[in-house]
Structures are given as structure tokens and as C-alpha cells.
Amino acid sequence: MTNEETSKTGKGRWILHCGLKGLCPRCGKGPMFRKWLKLQDACPSCGLDYSFAAPDDGPAFFSLCIVAFPLTFFAVWLQVAFEPPFWVHLLTSFPLLGIGCIVPLQYIKGWLVASQYVNKAQEAGTEKLWAELNARDDKHDD
């Protein structure tokens, strides 16, 4: 493997490690979350400011795509294959869909925040604006 491939593999592992465990993507020690889906303002270990994090609707989108679509197909298959009464869906399909979509939200959000930090992600076309804002902030700090 080349150094570039190794660094990409290392990046991916670090993102998964921090994201899935809910750890700070800078130091890997402090907790990323204050509550179930609420990010800390800053890492208690290294002080990383989480204001850069903007996962928005990403966790819900990925949860729906990864979990809801297959479980919906299961519910449809169950209905077509066995034609069960509605209460069977109340006991199987609805709880599976609800739990299946809610449980992975924190892991997905952690993964997205870690990805944003490690890859220095920002909105396309805003590099110049961010550079100007940071330069302005640096002048005020002097």
C-alpha cells in the first residue's frame, strides 16, 4: 500500500472509531454527545469547538435509507405472503420500523460529525468566504 492509501485507510478507521463510539474526532477521548443526539459545545478533553458540525438531516436520511426501506419491504412481503390481520403489523412491522430507524441515529450522527472534522468538510464554494471571516477574526484578536 502507498502512503496515500494508508492515510485514507487510517482516516476511515479513525472516523468509524470516533463516530460509532461518540468520541471527539480530534483527540478520540472526550465524549462527542452531551445527550442522546445533542452535541457538546466543545470537547471536555481537548477543547475542540463543535460549531463546525452541521449534520442537519443526514442521520435521519441515512437511517431511513439503510433501515426503513428494507423493513418496509419486509412488511409488504409479510402482508402479501400471509395476509395477516392488522394487529400483526402493529406487533411486528411498526415496532421494527420505529426502533430500527431511531437506534442508529446517534451512531450515524457521530460518523457524520467525525467525517466533517477529519475531511475538513465545508459547503462547496465557501472557502474564500471562510478564509475572509477567519482573517477578520484574527485581526480582532490582535
N, C-alpha and C positions, 0 to 999 in steps of 0.2 A: 504494500500500500504506500502511496505517496504521502507526503506531509499534508497536502491539501485534503486528501481523502481521510486521513487520520483525524485532522482537525474537524472535519464535517461529522465524522462518526462520534468524536468526543463531544461536539456541540449537541448532537441529537441525544446522546445518552444523558448529558447534563440537563437538557431541557426536560426530558422524561423524568429523570430523578427528582428534580426540584418541583416540576409541575404536578406530578402524580402524588408526591408526598406533601405538597403545600409548603415548600421551603423557599426561602429567599433565593432568587436566581443569581445574586452576586456572591453571597458567602455560603449558601447551602446550609445554614444553621438556623436562622431565625424563622419563625412561622410567617407565612405569607398572609394568612387569613386571621382576622380578628373574630369574626363569626363565621357561620357556615359558608356564605358567599360574599361576605364583606371583607375587602382587603384592608390590611393595616395601612395607616398613613405613611409609616416608614418602618423599615426592618429594625426590630429591637436589638439585633446583634451588630449590624454594620451600618445602619442608618440609611439604607437605600430608600429614597423617596419614591413611593409608588404612584405618583401623579402621572407618570408616563403611561400607565396601564389603561388601556381602553378596549377591553374585550367585547364590550357592548352586548349584542345579541348572539355573538359567536357560540358561547356554550350551549344555549338553547337550540340553535340551528344544528350544531353537530350532534347533540343528544337526540334530536328528532330524526336526523338522517341515519344515525347509527342504530338507534334503538326503536324508534316509533314505526318506521317503515317495515322492518321485519316482523315486529309484533302485530302490526295491522294485518299483514299477510297471514299470520298465524290465526288471528281472529276470523278473517274471511274464510280461510281454509276450514277452521272448526265449524263455521256456520254452514258452508257448502257441503262438507263431508258428512256431518252428523245431524244437522238441523236441530241443535239443542234449543231448549226454551231460553228465554231472555235471561233468567236468573243465572244460568251457567256462565254467560258473558259477564254478568255482574261479579261473579266469584273468580273468574279466571282472566278474561281479556282486559277489563278495566283496571284491576289492581296491577297486572303485569305492565300495562302501558304507563300508568301513573308512577309506579316505583321505578320502572325501567328508564323513564325519562328524567326523573328527579335525582336519583342516586349519582349518576356520573357527572352532574353539573359542576361540582367543586373540582373534580379531577381535570375536567376539560378546561375550566376557567384557569386553574393553576398552570396547565400546559400552555394555554394561550398567552398568559402574562409572562411566563418564563421565555416563551418563544419571542415575544416582543422585546424583552430585555436583551437576550443573547444575540438576536439578529439586528438589534438597534432599529426596529421597525418604526416607520412613521408613514403618515399619509403621503401618497405619491405627489410630487411637485411642491412639497412644503420645505425642502431642505434649505433653500435660500431664506425663507421667512424665519425658520427656527434659528439659523445662523445669525440673522439680524437681531432677533429677540435676545439670544444669548449674549451677543456683543453689547447690546444695550444694558442688559442686566450686569455684565461685567464692569461697565463704566460706572454704574450706580454704586457698585460695591467698593470702588476705589475711594 
